[in-house]
Each structure stands twice: as structure tokens, then as C-alpha cells.
Amino acid sequence: MAVKVMIPTPLRPFAERQAAIDVEGQTVGEALDALTSQYGDLRRHLYGDGGQLRSFVNVYVNEEDIRDLQKDLTPLRDGDTITIVPSIAGGSRD
Amino acid sequence: MSSPNEFSHPGTAAEALASLSKEEVLRYSRHLIMPEVGMDGQLKLKQAKVLLVGSGGLGAPLALYLAAAGVGRLGLVDFDRVDFTNLQRQVLFGTSDVGVPKLTAAKRRLSDLNPEIQIDTYETQLTSENALEILRPYDIVVDGTDNFPTRYLVNDASVLLGKPNVYGSIFRFEGQLSVFGLPDGPCYRCLYPEPPPPGLVPSCAEGGVLGVLPGIIGSLQAMEVLKLILGSGNSMAGRLLLFDALEMSFRELKLRKNRECPLCGENRTIHKLIDYYQFCGVRGEEAPPPSVEVPEMTPIELRDRKSRGERIFLLDVREPHEYQICHLDGYLIPLGDLPRRVQEIDASGTVVVHCRSGVRSAKAVDFLRKAGFSRVWNLKGGILAWSDEVDPSIPKY
């Protein structure tokens, strides 16, 4: 399935500054694998040492959090949008 | 803290809260003629008590709009002074406020904007010790802070007290908005159970924010506050708004309450406030610079050594756009490029590394020493210290 992955600003430096990247995959896990094999530096920002998605990085398929779906095994359809949303703290200073 | 300014017409304070004076009717007339607000709504605003944590980029539009709208009691928590670098986005303050405590300047400005309201100021850092006491008198809490420890603290204190928490956050040209802490809605920990560990947060070189962005997100937070007070419309509870200013796109994601949330879930394990600095770890953006122990050279010593003719390779590890702001004629290799460009460094003499404040260059010195460079020093305090101690013509940023 051809899907689009939306890259948040803080992670764009690790993806050649692109805002969106097209990848292939049957599941969210496969799509993110395709993404991180293309952009290796993204991997340590998305996954912990145990290979688990980091708890301050949320992944959505279209509008839904994959934690409410089937996590990594969430199936994809052509044209789906995967959105990576890391926590950001900014407010007043930086 | 100020006393309520509600005695401009006869009657007790309670009666004053139940009606509008002639001046207030005129002031709020554009609300009063809207059926969605009207007299009932304006009185709800007058009786509302809202606490703003942080008087910075988000807090500035929040405070201005909520005061102007007639929110009867507005609490502000902040302990900073107004700085020149604030003025690019913190529209609550003016040039003449630089150096003044933010809350002194804010109270002056807000009292002028609307003398009908009560403004409480808490010139302190919100901590686990004082948070419940400070939040308790208010109906709604607004999170306009800039760091993870305080965000988790604001969230936890709001949930423990059962108060809605209007959340906004920004990074460069992206913003997030939601409402946490409503009885059936998610909290910040449902969204993010844990903060990022130190080292995985974008460095200060990648920080910065487009000045209008906090104006937009702070204004959206103010709108959510008004809706909660008026009890109208659909609040952002259960939804996360993602705003991208460059694309001018608003996207919305669904947020669900996490049944396993340690704070608001079915089997919660957090029943009181914790140590949030420990929880979040020490991180460059908030806590003091990570203590990489490296040899340092002061700006004065560097100047003296250069003037004695010592051969010094000055390495600047900032980003190219920072070099354009100001530089010390150093050789530019951004910290992130250093590992693959070390061979460009002339290590035959002394190597002195600098950045803006000395944090990134300490990492670079640590890296270079581990890579076998022995005569490498960190310029203590970076360009900022050089400007203070050696050459005041170098601008600080």
C-alpha cells in the first residue's frame, strides 16, 4: 500500500528536512520500517532500545492513534496518511 | 495580589458579581448583543476564575484576550523578567518593560486594558509544593509553559483537583492545542505517558519560534477558555489540533482517555504530585547545561593568547544561519557535521571551540578529546561571554 508519512518539524533534520515522505507497507510497522531504513537517524528517535515505539512519540493512521487500533500491526490502505506526533514543550522561551 | 475592583457601584461584592455596571455594559456591548454570550454569558465571564501558568509567548495573547473579554479573576504565574528577546512575540510587553518583572509589567498593562477585573500575580516558579494551593481557587487552568517538568506538573495538579487544563504548545512554526482534564476526557499523560529522555530533544540550534505562532495558538487557547466558561460549542477535549503555519494547515487527531493512564485511568497509581525534574530528567532546554566536564578557556585568556601570537584554530560549531548573525572569524563546522568533518580541523596548534553559550561546544570538545585531539579547549560562555568580556560590538542573540 502506498501511504504518506507526515514528519513533524523536530524530526525533519533526520529526514532531509522533508515534511512528508511516501512509503510502502501493508501495516504501520512495515511502513515505518521502510521509512527508517531509508532515513536511519529517524530510527533512534522513533524506537527505544527494545524496539518499542517511544512513549513520547505518537503515531496516527489518518485521525486515529494506533494505540487504539492494532498498534504496529494496524493494516493500511492505499492513500492512508501516517502522522508522527512527538511531544513538544515550547511555549514562551524557546 | 490585588483586591477586587468591584466597588465602582453600590452593593456588596456578591451583588456586583451578579450584575454589570453601566461602564461594563458599554465595555462588553459587542458580547452582550450576541445571543451566544448575552448578559448571562457576560456574567459567567465576570464570575469566572482562570489561572494562566506562564506569561510568555502563549501567555501574552491569553492574558490580553481573557482580560479584555471580562474574565473576572485572572491569575498569572511567572518568575521571569522581561528580556529584549521576548519582545519579538510576547505582545503583552513593551520596550520600556525590559528588565521589569513580567508580572509587574503584565499587571500594569492588563489593569489599563480592563480595570474592572481582578488580577492575581504569583511571582514564583510553579512547584510540586505550591501548585495545588495556587491552582485551587481557579475554575480553569491554562498551560502556557515552555518545559516538560512544568507541563506534567500542571497536568497532574489539574487532574488531582478536577479542573480543566487548556493546553497549547509550539515549536518553530508548528503548534498543538487540546483541552485536558474534563471528567470523561483524556489528560496530557493519556497523550504522552512519559517525556522525552535527555538528548532526544531538539538542540537549541534547532529551537526558535516564528513570532506570530504563539499569538495564534495562545488565541486559540483563549477561545477554548471562553467556550468552557460559556458552556457553548464543542471543546477540544478528546481532540488534538495540529497547526502548521508554513502550510497554513489545521489537522485534527482523535484523543482517547487511556484506561491505563497512571493519573486518570481505572487503576491510577499517582495520587499526589511527584518530583517532576526527576521524572523528566535533566535536559538542556530547561535545566542547567549538561555537565560535560571539559577543559575551558575564558574569553580573556583566549584574547591574550591570540595577542601573544599563539597559533590557535578557532572552531565554531553553531549553524550557518547563526554565523550570519555574528561570528568571531572561527572556522564553521556545525556540531551535527563534526564527526564526518574532523579532518578539516588544524590540530597542529591549540584548538578552541565555541558556540553561542558554551553548551554545544562542550559536547564538541568532549567528542574531539575522545577522538584523540589532546589540545582542545571550550570557550567558556561562548559568544555571549566574548561579547560581555572582550568585544561588546559583537551582538548577543
Interface residues (C-beta under 8 A of the other chain):
Chain A: P8 T9 P10 P13 A19 R44 H45 R54 S55 F56 N58 Y60 E63 E64 D65 R67 D68 T83 V85 P86 S87 I88 A89 G90 G91 S92 R93 D94
Chain B: G54 S55 G56 G57 L58 G59 N86 Q90 D143 G144 T145 D146 N147 F148 R151 G168 S169 I170 F171 R172 F173 E174 Q176 L191 Y192 P193 E194 P195 P196 L200 V201 P202 C204 E206 G207 G208 V209 P214 L240 L242 D244 E247 R251 E252 L253 K254 L255 R256 N258 E285 E286 G336
